[in-house]
Amino acid sequence: MLLALKCTFNGVYQRKIKKGYELLIDFYICFLYEVTIHR
């Protein structure tokens, strides 16, 4: 849950230079990256 909020916040913070589908891509990359590191 916290990870999802973190990734979402990161995406929203950068939204002014990204489109919607780019936000989704960034979210999944962020999520997978964090999950892999903390496994």
mmCIF file as Biopython writes it, N, C-alpha, C and O atoms, coordinates in Angstrom:
data_model
#
loop_
_atom_site.group_PDB
_atom_site.id
_atom_site.type_symbol
_atom_site.label_atom_id
_atom_site.label_alt_id
_atom_site.label_comp_id
_atom_site.label_asym_id
_atom_site.label_entity_id
_atom_site.label_seq_id
_atom_site.pdbx_PDB_ins_code
_atom_site.Cartn_x
_atom_site.Cartn_y
_atom_site.Cartn_z
_atom_site.occupancy
_atom_site.B_iso_or_equiv
_atom_site.auth_seq_id
_atom_site.auth_asym_id
_atom_site.pdbx_PDB_model_num
ATOM 1   N N  . MET A ? 1  ? 0.840  -1.201  0.000   1.0 0.0 1  A 1 
ATOM 2   C CA . MET A ? 1  ? 0.000  0.000   0.000   1.0 0.0 1  A 1 
ATOM 3   C C  . MET A ? 1  ? 0.874  1.251   0.000   1.0 0.0 1  A 1 
ATOM 4   O O  . MET A ? 1  ? 0.692  2.152   -0.818  1.0 0.0 1  A 1 
ATOM 5   N N  . LEU A ? 2  ? 1.819  1.288   0.925   1.0 0.0 2  A 1 
ATOM 6   C CA . LEU A ? 2  ? 2.717  2.436   1.021   1.0 0.0 2  A 1 
ATOM 7   C C  . LEU A ? 2  ? 3.534  2.580   -0.253  1.0 0.0 2  A 1 
ATOM 8   O O  . LEU A ? 2  ? 3.780  3.689   -0.728  1.0 0.0 2  A 1 
ATOM 9   N N  . LEU A ? 3  ? 3.952  1.435   -0.801  1.0 0.0 3  A 1 
ATOM 10  C CA . LEU A ? 3  ? 4.722  1.449   -2.037  1.0 0.0 3  A 1 
ATOM 11  C C  . LEU A ? 3  ? 3.904  2.032   -3.179  1.0 0.0 3  A 1 
ATOM 12  O O  . LEU A ? 3  ? 4.412  2.821   -3.975  1.0 0.0 3  A 1 
ATOM 13  N N  . ALA A ? 4  ? 2.632  1.639   -3.257  1.0 0.0 4  A 1 
ATOM 14  C CA . ALA A ? 4  ? 1.759  2.162   -4.307  1.0 0.0 4  A 1 
ATOM 15  C C  . ALA A ? 4  ? 1.606  3.675   -4.176  1.0 0.0 4  A 1 
ATOM 16  O O  . ALA A ? 4  ? 1.639  4.393   -5.175  1.0 0.0 4  A 1 
ATOM 17  N N  . LEU A ? 5  ? 1.440  4.154   -2.958  1.0 0.0 5  A 1 
ATOM 18  C CA . LEU A ? 5  ? 1.320  5.598   -2.728  1.0 0.0 5  A 1 
ATOM 19  C C  . LEU A ? 5  ? 2.600  6.317   -3.133  1.0 0.0 5  A 1 
ATOM 20  O O  . LEU A ? 5  ? 2.553  7.383   -3.747  1.0 0.0 5  A 1 
ATOM 21  N N  . LYS A ? 6  ? 3.736  5.734   -2.788  1.0 0.0 6  A 1 
ATOM 22  C CA . LYS A ? 6  ? 5.024  6.334   -3.136  1.0 0.0 6  A 1 
ATOM 23  C C  . LYS A ? 6  ? 5.176  6.441   -4.650  1.0 0.0 6  A 1 
ATOM 24  O O  . LYS A ? 6  ? 5.557  7.491   -5.168  1.0 0.0 6  A 1 
ATOM 25  N N  . CYS A ? 7  ? 4.880  5.359   -5.354  1.0 0.0 7  A 1 
ATOM 26  C CA . CYS A ? 7  ? 5.018  5.345   -6.801  1.0 0.0 7  A 1 
ATOM 27  C C  . CYS A ? 7  ? 4.027  6.311   -7.449  1.0 0.0 7  A 1 
ATOM 28  O O  . CYS A ? 7  ? 4.363  7.010   -8.405  1.0 0.0 7  A 1 
ATOM 29  N N  . THR A ? 8  ? 2.819  6.342   -6.927  1.0 0.0 8  A 1 
ATOM 30  C CA . THR A ? 8  ? 1.818  7.259   -7.448  1.0 0.0 8  A 1 
ATOM 31  C C  . THR A ? 8  ? 2.252  8.701   -7.237  1.0 0.0 8  A 1 
ATOM 32  O O  . THR A ? 8  ? 2.117  9.529   -8.137  1.0 0.0 8  A 1 
ATOM 33  N N  . PHE A ? 9  ? 2.774  9.005   -6.051  1.0 0.0 9  A 1 
ATOM 34  C CA . PHE A ? 9  ? 3.237  10.359  -5.754  1.0 0.0 9  A 1 
ATOM 35  C C  . PHE A ? 9  ? 4.366  10.769  -6.689  1.0 0.0 9  A 1 
ATOM 36  O O  . PHE A ? 9  ? 4.387  11.891  -7.195  1.0 0.0 9  A 1 
ATOM 37  N N  . ASN A ? 10 ? 5.312  9.845   -6.916  1.0 0.0 10 A 1 
ATOM 38  C CA . ASN A ? 10 ? 6.409  10.119  -7.833  1.0 0.0 10 A 1 
ATOM 39  C C  . ASN A ? 10 ? 5.885  10.453  -9.222  1.0 0.0 10 A 1 
ATOM 40  O O  . ASN A ? 10 ? 6.381  11.370  -9.877  1.0 0.0 10 A 1 
ATOM 41  N N  . GLY A ? 11 ? 4.887  9.711   -9.666  1.0 0.0 11 A 1 
ATOM 42  C CA . GLY A ? 11 ? 4.308  9.952   -10.982 1.0 0.0 11 A 1 
ATOM 43  C C  . GLY A ? 11 ? 3.583  11.291  -11.063 1.0 0.0 11 A 1 
ATOM 44  O O  . GLY A ? 11 ? 3.757  12.049  -12.018 1.0 0.0 11 A 1 
ATOM 45  N N  . VAL A ? 12 ? 2.767  11.571  -10.048 1.0 0.0 12 A 1 
ATOM 46  C CA . VAL A ? 12 ? 1.999  12.815  -10.033 1.0 0.0 12 A 1 
ATOM 47  C C  . VAL A ? 12 ? 2.937  14.022  -9.974  1.0 0.0 12 A 1 
ATOM 48  O O  . VAL A ? 12 ? 2.683  15.043  -10.613 1.0 0.0 12 A 1 
ATOM 49  N N  . TYR A ? 13 ? 4.017  13.900  -9.207  1.0 0.0 13 A 1 
ATOM 50  C CA . TYR A ? 13 ? 4.985  14.980  -9.058  1.0 0.0 13 A 1 
ATOM 51  C C  . TYR A ? 13 ? 5.591  15.376  -10.400 1.0 0.0 13 A 1 
ATOM 52  O O  . TYR A ? 13 ? 5.894  16.546  -10.634 1.0 0.0 13 A 1 
ATOM 53  N N  . GLN A ? 14 ? 5.765  14.382  -11.286 1.0 0.0 14 A 1 
ATOM 54  C CA . GLN A ? 14 ? 6.384  14.616  -12.586 1.0 0.0 14 A 1 
ATOM 55  C C  . GLN A ? 14 ? 5.348  14.778  -13.707 1.0 0.0 14 A 1 
ATOM 56  O O  . GLN A ? 14 ? 5.710  14.815  -14.883 1.0 0.0 14 A 1 
ATOM 57  N N  . ARG A ? 15 ? 4.055  14.874  -13.344 1.0 0.0 15 A 1 
ATOM 58  C CA . ARG A ? 15 ? 2.988  14.833  -14.333 1.0 0.0 15 A 1 
ATOM 59  C C  . ARG A ? 15 ? 3.072  15.975  -15.349 1.0 0.0 15 A 1 
ATOM 60  O O  . ARG A ? 15 ? 2.658  15.812  -16.497 1.0 0.0 15 A 1 
ATOM 61  N N  . LYS A ? 16 ? 3.595  17.109  -14.943 1.0 0.0 16 A 1 
ATOM 62  C CA . LYS A ? 16 ? 3.602  18.252  -15.844 1.0 0.0 16 A 1 
ATOM 63  C C  . LYS A ? 16 ? 4.445  18.015  -17.092 1.0 0.0 16 A 1 
ATOM 64  O O  . LYS A ? 16 ? 4.357  18.787  -18.047 1.0 0.0 16 A 1 
ATOM 65  N N  . ILE A ? 17 ? 5.271  16.946  -17.101 1.0 0.0 17 A 1 
ATOM 66  C CA . ILE A ? 17 ? 6.065  16.642  -18.292 1.0 0.0 17 A 1 
ATOM 67  C C  . ILE A ? 17 ? 5.754  15.258  -18.844 1.0 0.0 17 A 1 
ATOM 68  O O  . ILE A ? 17 ? 6.498  14.721  -19.665 1.0 0.0 17 A 1 
ATOM 69  N N  . LYS A ? 18 ? 4.629  14.682  -18.377 1.0 0.0 18 A 1 
ATOM 70  C CA . LYS A ? 18 ? 4.287  13.331  -18.814 1.0 0.0 18 A 1 
ATOM 71  C C  . LYS A ? 18 ? 2.823  13.243  -19.212 1.0 0.0 18 A 1 
ATOM 72  O O  . LYS A ? 18 ? 1.997  14.048  -18.783 1.0 0.0 18 A 1 
ATOM 73  N N  . LYS A ? 19 ? 2.517  12.252  -20.040 1.0 0.0 19 A 1 
ATOM 74  C CA . LYS A ? 19 ? 1.135  11.975  -20.406 1.0 0.0 19 A 1 
ATOM 75  C C  . LYS A ? 19 ? 0.600  10.824  -19.555 1.0 0.0 19 A 1 
ATOM 76  O O  . LYS A ? 19 ? 1.354  10.177  -18.828 1.0 0.0 19 A 1 
ATOM 77  N N  . GLY A ? 20 ? -0.696 10.578  -19.652 1.0 0.0 20 A 1 
ATOM 78  C CA . GLY A ? 20 ? -1.344 9.583   -18.807 1.0 0.0 20 A 1 
ATOM 79  C C  . GLY A ? 20 ? -0.707 8.208   -18.906 1.0 0.0 20 A 1 
ATOM 80  O O  . GLY A ? 20 ? -0.408 7.577   -17.892 1.0 0.0 20 A 1 
ATOM 81  N N  . TYR A ? 21 ? -0.499 7.740   -20.152 1.0 0.0 21 A 1 
ATOM 82  C CA . TYR A ? 21 ? 0.049  6.390   -20.309 1.0 0.0 21 A 1 
ATOM 83  C C  . TYR A ? 21 ? 1.487  6.326   -19.814 1.0 0.0 21 A 1 
ATOM 84  O O  . TYR A ? 21 ? 1.945  5.271   -19.376 1.0 0.0 21 A 1 
ATOM 85  N N  . GLU A ? 22 ? 2.203  7.443   -19.878 1.0 0.0 22 A 1 
ATOM 86  C CA . GLU A ? 22 ? 3.568  7.469   -19.340 1.0 0.0 22 A 1 
ATOM 87  C C  . GLU A ? 22 ? 3.547  7.348   -17.817 1.0 0.0 22 A 1 
ATOM 88  O O  . GLU A ? 22 ? 4.439  6.740   -17.225 1.0 0.0 22 A 1 
ATOM 89  N N  . LEU A ? 23 ? 2.526  7.930   -17.186 1.0 0.0 23 A 1 
ATOM 90  C CA . LEU A ? 23 ? 2.377  7.772   -15.743 1.0 0.0 23 A 1 
ATOM 91  C C  . LEU A ? 23 ? 2.190  6.305   -15.367 1.0 0.0 23 A 1 
ATOM 92  O O  . LEU A ? 23 ? 2.780  5.820   -14.401 1.0 0.0 23 A 1 
ATOM 93  N N  . LEU A ? 24 ? 1.358  5.604   -16.146 1.0 0.0 24 A 1 
ATOM 94  C CA . LEU A ? 24 ? 1.136  4.184   -15.869 1.0 0.0 24 A 1 
ATOM 95  C C  . LEU A ? 24 ? 2.425  3.388   -16.014 1.0 0.0 24 A 1 
ATOM 96  O O  . LEU A ? 24 ? 2.740  2.543   -15.176 1.0 0.0 24 A 1 
ATOM 97  N N  . ILE A ? 25 ? 3.167  3.662   -17.080 1.0 0.0 25 A 1 
ATOM 98  C CA . ILE A ? 25 ? 4.437  2.966   -17.307 1.0 0.0 25 A 1 
ATOM 99  C C  . ILE A ? 25 ? 5.396  3.235   -16.149 1.0 0.0 25 A 1 
ATOM 100 O O  . ILE A ? 25 ? 6.015  2.310   -15.621 1.0 0.0 25 A 1 
ATOM 101 N N  . ASP A ? 26 ? 5.518  4.506   -15.758 1.0 0.0 26 A 1 
ATOM 102 C CA . ASP A ? 26 ? 6.401  4.860   -14.649 1.0 0.0 26 A 1 
ATOM 103 C C  . ASP A ? 26 ? 5.978  4.182   -13.363 1.0 0.0 26 A 1 
ATOM 104 O O  . ASP A ? 26 ? 6.819  3.750   -12.575 1.0 0.0 26 A 1 
ATOM 105 N N  . PHE A ? 27 ? 4.653  4.084   -13.146 1.0 0.0 27 A 1 
ATOM 106 C CA . PHE A ? 27 ? 4.154  3.451   -11.928 1.0 0.0 27 A 1 
ATOM 107 C C  . PHE A ? 27 ? 4.581  1.989   -11.878 1.0 0.0 27 A 1 
ATOM 108 O O  . PHE A ? 27 ? 5.073  1.516   -10.853 1.0 0.0 27 A 1 
ATOM 109 N N  . TYR A ? 28 ? 4.392  1.274   -12.987 1.0 0.0 28 A 1 
ATOM 110 C CA . TYR A ? 28 ? 4.767  -0.153  -13.006 1.0 0.0 28 A 1 
ATOM 111 C C  . TYR A ? 28 ? 6.265  -0.338  -12.876 1.0 0.0 28 A 1 
ATOM 112 O O  . TYR A ? 28 ? 6.714  -1.245  -12.175 1.0 0.0 28 A 1 
ATOM 113 N N  . ILE A ? 29 ? 7.049  0.504   -13.536 1.0 0.0 29 A 1 
ATOM 114 C CA . ILE A ? 29 ? 8.504  0.420   -13.418 1.0 0.0 29 A 1 
ATOM 115 C C  . ILE A ? 29 ? 8.924  0.658   -11.969 1.0 0.0 29 A 1 
ATOM 116 O O  . ILE A ? 29 ? 9.732  -0.086  -11.413 1.0 0.0 29 A 1 
ATOM 117 N N  . CYS A ? 30 ? 8.361  1.708   -11.367 1.0 0.0 30 A 1 
ATOM 118 C CA . CYS A ? 30 ? 8.678  2.029   -9.971  1.0 0.0 30 A 1 
ATOM 119 C C  . CYS A ? 30 ? 8.306  0.870   -9.060  1.0 0.0 30 A 1 
ATOM 120 O O  . CYS A ? 30 ? 9.084  0.478   -8.191  1.0 0.0 30 A 1 
ATOM 121 N N  . PHE A ? 31 ? 7.099  0.319   -9.267  1.0 0.0 31 A 1 
ATOM 122 C CA . PHE A ? 31 ? 6.607  -0.756  -8.415  1.0 0.0 31 A 1 
ATOM 123 C C  . PHE A ? 31 ? 7.488  -1.988  -8.536  1.0 0.0 31 A 1 
ATOM 124 O O  . PHE A ? 31 ? 7.907  -2.555  -7.527  1.0 0.0 31 A 1 
ATOM 125 N N  . LEU A ? 32 ? 7.773  -2.408  -9.768  1.0 0.0 32 A 1 
ATOM 126 C CA . LEU A ? 32 ? 8.603  -3.593  -9.988  1.0 0.0 32 A 1 
ATOM 127 C C  . LEU A ? 32 ? 10.013 -3.381  -9.455  1.0 0.0 32 A 1 
ATOM 128 O O  . LEU A ? 32 ? 10.607 -4.288  -8.872  1.0 0.0 32 A 1 
ATOM 129 N N  . TYR A ? 33 ? 10.545 -2.180  -9.658  1.0 0.0 33 A 1 
ATOM 130 C CA . TYR A ? 33 ? 11.886 -1.842  -9.176  1.0 0.0 33 A 1 
ATOM 131 C C  . TYR A ? 33 ? 11.975 -1.982  -7.659  1.0 0.0 33 A 1 
ATOM 132 O O  . TYR A ? 33 ? 12.896 -2.611  -7.136  1.0 0.0 33 A 1 
ATOM 133 N N  . GLU A ? 34 ? 11.014 -1.393  -6.964  1.0 0.0 34 A 1 
ATOM 134 C CA . GLU A ? 34 ? 11.011 -1.451  -5.497  1.0 0.0 34 A 1 
ATOM 135 C C  . GLU A ? 34 ? 10.809 -2.875  -4.996  1.0 0.0 34 A 1 
ATOM 136 O O  . GLU A ? 34 ? 11.475 -3.307  -4.056  1.0 0.0 34 A 1 
ATOM 137 N N  . VAL A ? 35 ? 9.892  -3.601  -5.623  1.0 0.0 35 A 1 
ATOM 138 C CA . VAL A ? 35 ? 9.625  -4.982  -5.196  1.0 0.0 35 A 1 
ATOM 139 C C  . VAL A ? 35 ? 10.865 -5.850  -5.381  1.0 0.0 35 A 1 
ATOM 140 O O  . VAL A ? 35 ? 11.178 -6.683  -4.531  1.0 0.0 35 A 1 
ATOM 141 N N  . THR A ? 36 ? 11.565 -5.655  -6.485  1.0 0.0 36 A 1 
ATOM 142 C CA . THR A ? 36 ? 12.768 -6.438  -6.752  1.0 0.0 36 A 1 
ATOM 143 C C  . THR A ? 36 ? 13.861 -6.135  -5.735  1.0 0.0 36 A 1 
ATOM 144 O O  . THR A ? 36 ? 14.530 -7.048  -5.251  1.0 0.0 36 A 1 
ATOM 145 N N  . ILE A ? 37 ? 14.046 -4.863  -5.408  1.0 0.0 37 A 1 
ATOM 146 C CA . ILE A ? 37 ? 15.085 -4.462  -4.455  1.0 0.0 37 A 1 
ATOM 147 C C  . ILE A ? 37 ? 14.807 -5.036  -3.067  1.0 0.0 37 A 1 
ATOM 148 O O  . ILE A ? 37 ? 15.717 -5.528  -2.399  1.0 0.0 37 A 1 
ATOM 149 N N  . HIS A ? 38 ? 13.550 -4.971  -2.637  1.0 0.0 38 A 1 
ATOM 150 C CA . HIS A ? 38 ? 13.227 -5.331  -1.257  1.0 0.0 38 A 1 
ATOM 151 C C  . HIS A ? 38 ? 12.847 -6.791  -1.099  1.0 0.0 38 A 1 
ATOM 152 O O  . HIS A ? 38 ? 12.401 -7.199  -0.027  1.0 0.0 38 A 1 
ATOM 153 N N  . ARG A ? 39 ? 13.018 -7.586  -2.152  1.0 0.0 39 A 1 
ATOM 154 C CA . ARG A ? 39 ? 12.653 -9.001  -2.066  1.0 0.0 39 A 1 
ATOM 155 C C  . ARG A ? 39 ? 13.615 -9.754  -1.168  1.0 0.0 39 A 1 
ATOM 156 O O  . ARG A ? 39 ? 13.465 -10.960 -0.977  1.0 0.0 39 A 1 
#
